[in-house]
Amino acid sequence: MTGTTTEAAWAKLNLSLDVLGARSDGFHDLRMVMQSVDLHDDVTVTLDDTGVCLAETNRSYLPCGADNVAVRAAQVFLSRAGLTCCEQVSVLLEKRTPAEAGLGGGSSDAAAVLRALERLTGAGFTRAELEEMGAQVGSDVPYCVAGGTMLAEGRGERLTPVTPMPRMPVVICKPDFPISTPELFHRVDARTSRCRPDTEGICAALADGDMPRLARRMYNVFEDVLTHREGEIVAIKSCLLDGGALGAVMSGTGSAVFGIFADADSAAYAKRRLARDYAECFLTETIGRLEI
């Protein structure tokens, strides 16, 4: 069994993100509305019969062995399909989505590998089965299998479709520093009270097609526990809003910030302003859910 195929691995945004509490398994229960955008990596998967899993990437800091989530996804798929002993998967990652940004770059790569292997092997797995495999790899991988506009709960693996967001321009800006995900969860756990996102309000705004109302309700609880050193995120949000964004918020555990715009000209202007100071700025747009 041999072949090669390329899949796009779309970045994700968190229109809202709420941490409901810590779990006994070491994870946290989350509630968030997630949205795919056209910013993506290209994931090329080659299947042959030499029996190992490897990854290559255009980013030298990323691991290429079993520590790479794309490789882990391949291993999970091959095991589930009963092909572990006879097939090699080579994965070439052409990265565009920034790492350590809260944009699901690694998770979307892993999901793309699952879709590619289903295409190459013809194993007949359903979308739900691919999502189950994805949950063994990472919390965001089930969502990234098909993306779109979804309410995600549990660790992120419990997915409920909501009214799809229309195509809208988006500007994403990542400052030149990462934020520790475990540290952010620790800070949130230490807070005795916190504001909550209006998740129902966001879903209602989507159902009504009212994007300004949706944008006003975008909220990420992790922003409440940012330190002074991470205050640059607030400055980026202000720049996006000053540039005409309907709303702006940090995605995931950061450090990327995004703004949603009503028109492409305003978005392009905001992107140009931010690009003077930040190397990783992207003008993209929201996209719909994949049919699998």
Summary of the structure (lengths in Angstrom):
residues: 292
radius of gyration: 18.8
end to end distance: 22.0
largest distance: 56.4
contacts: 1031
relative contact order: 0.18
helix: 36%
strand: 29%
